[in-house]
Amino acid sequence: MTTPVSDRLDRRLRRALRDHSRAAQASWQWLREAMHPYFFLTMARERAVLTSLAAELPSLARCQQLVLASSDRTRIVAQQNLPGSVYQALKGLEEREISYLELTRSQAPVPGLSHELEVLRFQFDRKPHDRVARGDGDPVPASVRRAVGRAMRALYPAYDPRTLGPALALLWRNDEEYVRHSAPERVARALWLYQQGQRHEGLFLEVENPDSLDRHGETRVLFAVGNPPQIDFLAQSLEVFHRLQLGISRAYCLTISTGVHPYFLGTFYVRTRDGRRVERDSALSARLKAELYNTQILSTASPAYRELMGQGILGGEDASLTDAFIAFAHTNLAHAQPDRYDLEEVKRAFTAHPEITLQLVELFRARFDPAVGDRPTAFGGALAAAQGAVDGYNTGHRYLDEVRRTIFCCTLAFVRHTLKTNFFVPEKHALAFRLDPAYLADLGPDFTADLPPERPFRVTFFFGRHGVGYHVGFSDIARGGWRTVLCPTRDDFVTNTNALLREVFVLAHTQHLKNKDIYEGGSKLVVALDTGGLPSAEAVRQRLYKLQYGFANAFLDLFVTAGGRARDPRVVDYYGEDEPIELGPDENMHDSMIELIARQAVRRGYLLGIGIMSSKEVGINHKQYGVTSTGVVKFAEVALAERGIDLARDPFTVKFTGGPNGDVAGNAMRLLLERCPGVRVGLIVDGTGALFDPEGADREELGRILLKEDLEAFDPARLHPGGFLLYRNRRRQDGLRELYGRAERTADGVVERWVTADEFHREFGGLPFAVPADLFLPCGGRPETIDGKNWPAYFREDGAPSAPVIVEGANSFVTPAARAELQKRGVVVLRDASANKCGVISSSYEIIANLLMTEREFRAHKEEYVADVLAILERRAEDEARLIFRRHREGQGRLPFTAISDALSGEINAHYARLFEFFQSRPALAGEPAFRRVLLDHLPRFVRDHRRYRLRVKDLPAKIQHAMLAAELATRIVYRGGWDADFESRLRGFVAGQG
């Protein structure tokens, strides 16, 4: 049925359609003249879109934006080129992963309007990393390979042709249509850009002014980023061009997968607002590079970005520095007074008083900008001005003024005591600041009383877009693990950063006590990473790798030296010495990142080479060989023997924190199951849940998942009656209640039910305290689980402890206050600095192997070398464990075990420090036969027995030889009875020498 239409309306509509058709024809002619030819090349397959654009172009006057196509995979819009228009278009898509953005602007205003046309094409077709890694799909057609090869030879003749095939195949797997339908020159340019990004640490920018762009006065900007930030990065990058008064006439932005993580490849055609080109070596080009690189550090969610940079008060780099000021002040003040110096209050101090913020930024620049001629004079003047502004800060709000004055004073201390920084290295993914620990004295006892009293040798502060961290070392040559704490909620991040400095300080101090048997003192690197809002485990892993890669390179910016000073001339170095610092794996450090950091250290010329990292493939993997657990189990063996239990023969029960797939807990379970026929594992608590079995976990079932799967993989049917499993990851919602899974083994089989969150956490948190056992091995879990308030829960109603022996396989699981109270009640507590020291000893010997052998040599002799190291670990653990119990008996039980442990570490470290200083002052002594024998005795038998490697010892850096001598002598002095043990013979020798 046809709806009747009046003749008058019909005539008007027909006339309007004819007019519309003529207008569309005119618009099409204008588009042909005003849009770049590449626009029509890339849009050739989108005839319907071009038709709609021509037909609807006049309507831009009233609607400002036209949606020309919209689907799950593609969105194409046309809009007026207004200030912030592209940014707003991107903001509306921030939850979607853009695989391709094409932006084309007209070369003239839209007819009847005062603004140009911009057409944006978005594609949402990111390929999964595993699919790209597998290489699925058809091969690149030969015709495409030849065309791209010709274009590459013409554009970039220095490009290595051997890499062209694999790189083109990678791009093809990511976006076949882009490769198939783009001009060969554009594909070649993207491949060259990808190669340059890889060669420049994942961050590269090039400014090109070829003759072909002269007609339009355009400059080509090529920008590559490895593993870019997941949210807002593209919009933030375009904002940089806008802020620097650079108009983008065209842009082609690809985000591809390498098979591991994303890679951004952006090509921008720009000109200044007054129509000029950007010269390659100009100040504008340098600022563009610095600002685009800085997008890796500056978060769009930060207050400095939103409130200070957004108002034109700060540039991007200074906004990043301000965010670092905020993070430093917060982490240094909040651990002592978290309520008074919470993160939001510290942020407000800097945003509410931009004039002081600017003075602090200028003070920092005066001290570290390599372009400043007379830095001492410039810094002196800036310091006087900034100090005066802070001292005179007074708004009439007494309490608030005191808080903010303390925050600003903390920042002044930060600037004054920083000795070197990579802030002026443009191609950085994170900021690093090496500080003199004397800054702690400036903060005063209100902010240091809760830290160990011993001051560290160095403090290095790291700041990134999504994370903050500290490396604290207690001696010149130092080693210790790198722990990254994932914070899935904002509350988690704030809570962890509140206590970050204290956590790393305590862990590094504990590490220093633990490292007494080796030539490296103790250190630790702990980082808090904000993973809030990320949609998947893959996204979390990408952010984790981005942060770790950025912090590792920032570390190398500071500690790669030449003649003692930072090699990079953009790092102003007020310290001026080599610093041999070794890192190692800890929480959330994956094998791939371990290997990457080791390669980077070699490539960039770090003095320790691959020795920067332990537990490498060319090394001694902690989990594979169970090195830390070797010491934990040896301490347990000695402790149980003191109670009349023969670990290898008698029955006994043990409870664990730390899961079967964990390095320390998993290997401790493995060693006990292998060596102890009478062991019963009654309790295991790990991150995925908890297992309780009154008769001990089934050995066969536990062995099945050991070092392979987490606790939740344990079959509940293999529990004994009365046993149960709690599941952290099995959850469901019941209205507003969150429920957790629980499986209990009854006489009739397994009964599964759901418990409330309160019930789960009450039972889960209480099990380590309540379950009875002969031995407790905390080999996992967060620091300070047993503290000065909850320790009474460890005792039953009759006053007996739930386990009379605690051997700390995890660091700082029990606080010092709790240790003291537990030991007063008769519990044997063997602390972390003694019981789990073998992991770091193994790492030390791994680094020695890296210094003495090539990779091929180590692989050839690895098992023999590792066997010698394992023997050293057994001996070192037994030496200390037996000495602790001997001193406890000699003191008639008055000295707590942990106090004896601390005293032993203190004695050895004191001897080490004195001896190291002595050998440093008398370097020739290391070559004398007697001292050379001592030096060789510190090394595995393999080195002593093989002349090739024995001769290489003399070529080790002198500082390391002196440290090894000091460590070997210091441990001999203490483990073999101290100086007094041979007092008489030494006295006789002295007297004889006086005759």
C-alpha positions, 0 to 999 in steps of 0.5 A: 500500500502506498501512503498518499502524499500531497502534490505540493509536498512531493514537488518540494521533496523532489526539488530538495533531492535534486538540490541535495544531489547537486550539493553532493556533486559539489561536495565531491568535487571539493573533496577531490581538491581538498583531501590528500590523494592518499585519502582516496587510496585508503578509502577506495574500498569504502564507496558507501562511506565516500557517498555518504560523506559527499551527500552529508558534508553540508550538514556539518554546519549544524551537527559538527560530526557525521558517523559514516560507518559504525560496526564492531570492527570499524568506525568512521566519522567526519567532523569539523577540525575544532580545538580538541575534536580528535581528543574528544572522539578518542575519549569516547572510545577509550574502553576499546582497543584501537588497532588502527587510526587514520586521520585526514584533514582537508587542506581548506575549510569546508565550504560555508564553514571556517574550519577544515574537515577531518575524517577519522577511521578507527579499526578495532581488530587487535589480534591475540598475542598467542595467535600472532606468535603461532604464525597462523594465516596465509603467507604474504603474497610474493607480489607484496613482498617484492613491492615492499622490498623495492620501496624499502630499498628506495626509502631506507637503503640501510635497512637490513634486508634479512629482517624484512621477511619476518617483519613483513610477515608479522605485520601481515598477521596483524593487519592483512588488509593494511598491508594489502591495500596500503601503498608499498612506501607506507608499509616499508615506512612502518616496518622501518619504524618498527625496527628503529623502535626495537633498536632504541629500547622501544621508544623512537622518534624521527622527524623527516622533511623530504622534498615530496612534502614541500608543496604542503609545507608538511613534516613527517613525524615517525613515532614508535613505542613498545608496549605502550600504555593501554589507556588514553595513550593515543589521545594523550599523544595527539594532545601533545601535538595540539599543545605544541601548536602543531596541526596534524594534516594526516596520521596513520597509527597502527598498534600491532602485536609482537606475539608478546605485547603491543607495539605502536607505530605512528606516522604523522604529517604536521605543520606549525599553526602558522604553516611552517615545517618542523626542522629536524634539529630545532628546539621545537623538534627536541621538545616534541620528542621529549613530550611524546616520550614523556607520555610513557611516564605521565598519567592522564589521571594524575593531578599534575596532568589534569590541574597543572599541565592542563592550565598551562602552568607546567609542561609535560616533563615537569608534570611528571617530575611533580608526580614523582615529588608527590609519590616520594613525599607520600611514601616517605611520610605516610609509613609513619603517619598514614592518616595525616599524609595520605596520598590525596593530601600530598597531591593537594599540597602541590596542586593548591600551591603551584607557585611553590611547585614551580620553585621546586621544579626550577630547583631540581632543574638548576641542580641536574640540567646538563645545559646549565652552565654554572650549576652550583651558583644556579642551584644555590640561588634557587635553593635559597628562594625555595627554602625561603618560600617553604619556611615562610609558608603560612596561609593562616590554617595552622594544622594544614600549614604544618602538614604542607610545610612538612611535605615541601620540606621532604621534597627539598630534602629529596632534591638536595640529596639526590646524587644522580637522575635520568630525568634529562634522558629523553628516551626513558620509560621511567624516572630514577633518582639515586639518593644519599641516605642522609636525607633521612636525617632531614626528615627527623625521628618522626618519620624514621623511628619505625625503620631499622636504626642502621642507615643504608648505603644507598637509596634509589627511588623509581617512578613510573606511569603506574608504579612507584618503588625503592631500591635500598642497599646496605653496602657498596656491593649489594644484592637482593631480589626485585619484588613487584606488588600488584594492586588490583584496586585503588585501596590496595595501591594506596595501602601498599604505597603507604607502607612501601618505604618501610617494607623495602627498608625492613626487607633490605635490612633483613637481606643484609643480615642474611647476606653475611656469608657472601661478598655482597651486602643486602639490598631489595627493590620493591615496587607497587604497581597499580593494576586497577581497572585492567580487563584481563590477566593479559593486560595486567601482564603487559603493564607489569612488563612495561613497568619492569622494563622501564625501571630496569632501563632507568636503573641502567641509566644511572648505574652504567658508568665509565671511569666511575661516572654515569656514562650518559652525559645527560646524567649529572653525577654527584657521586662518581663511583662504580656501583656493583648492584645485583638484582634477583627474582622475587614476587612477580618477576617472570623468567622472560623478564629476568633474561631480558634485563640480563641482555639489556645490562650486557648491551648497555655495558653494565659493569656486571654484565649478565651478573646484574640478574640471578636465576637466569637460564645461564645461572642457577634457577632457584625453583629448579634447584630449590636452593632457598628451601635447602637452607630452610629444611636444614634449619628445620632438621637441626631444630627438630633434632634439638627436640629429639625428632630425627627428621629422616626417621621419626614421624612429625607434622608440619604446616605451611604458608606458601603454595605447592607451586611456589619456589620456597614452599613447593621445594620445601615440601618436595625435600621433606617428602623425599627425605622424611618418610614420617612427615605429615603435611597438615596445613597449606595456605597459599594465594588460591586457598587453604588445605587442612588434613588432620592425617596429613595431605595425601603424599601422592596427590601432593606430589602430583601438583608440586612445583606445577600447580597451585593448591586449588588443583588438589583433588578434594577426594584425596583428603582424609575425613575431616579435611577441607579445602577453601577456594579463594578463586571460586566465588559467586554472588548471592544478592549483595553477598559474595560467597566462596567455595569450600569442599569438605571430606566426610566419611561419605565423600566430598561435600561442597558448599558456599561460605560468606566472605566473612566466614572465608576470611575468618577461617582462612586467616586463622588457620596458620595460627590455630592448626597444631603441628610440630613445625611451622614453615611460613614460606609465603604470604605477606610480610607482618602476618604475625604481628605485635597484636595478633600473636596471642592467637598462636597459642591454644587455650592450654597455653601451648603454641600451635607449633613449637618451632617456626622456621621462617622461609618467607621474609618478615612473616613475623614482626620483631615484636611478635618474635619477642613475645613468641619466644618468651612463651617458649617458641623456637623462632629461627628468623628469615635472615638465617633460615632462608639465606641460601637463596641469596648465597646461590645467587652470589655464586651464580654471579661469580660464575657469570664473571668467570665463565662464558655462557658456553662454558657455564652450560658445559659445566653447569651441573658440576658447578651447581652440585658444588654450590648446593654443598656450600649451601648445606654447609653454610646453613648447618654452620649457622643453625648449630652455632645458634643453638650452641650459643643459646645453650651457652647462654642458658636459654636467656638469649632469644634465638632471633637475637642470636641470629641478629648478633651473628649477622652483626658480628660477621658484617662488622668484620666484613666492613672492617676487612673490606675497607682494609683490603681496599686500602691495601690492594696488593694483599689480594695477590699474596699467596696466603690471601689468594688461598683464602680467596679461592676457598670462598669459591666452589671446588669446581673453580679451584680444581680447574686451572683455566677458571682459577687463573681468571680469579685475579682478573676480577674487579679489585673491589669484588676480590676485596669483598670476597676476601672480606666475606670469607674471613669474616665468616671463618672468624665467627663460625669457627669460634671468633677471634678469641678461640685462638687467642693464646696462640696469637698472643704467643706469636705476638710475644715471640715477634717482639723478641 
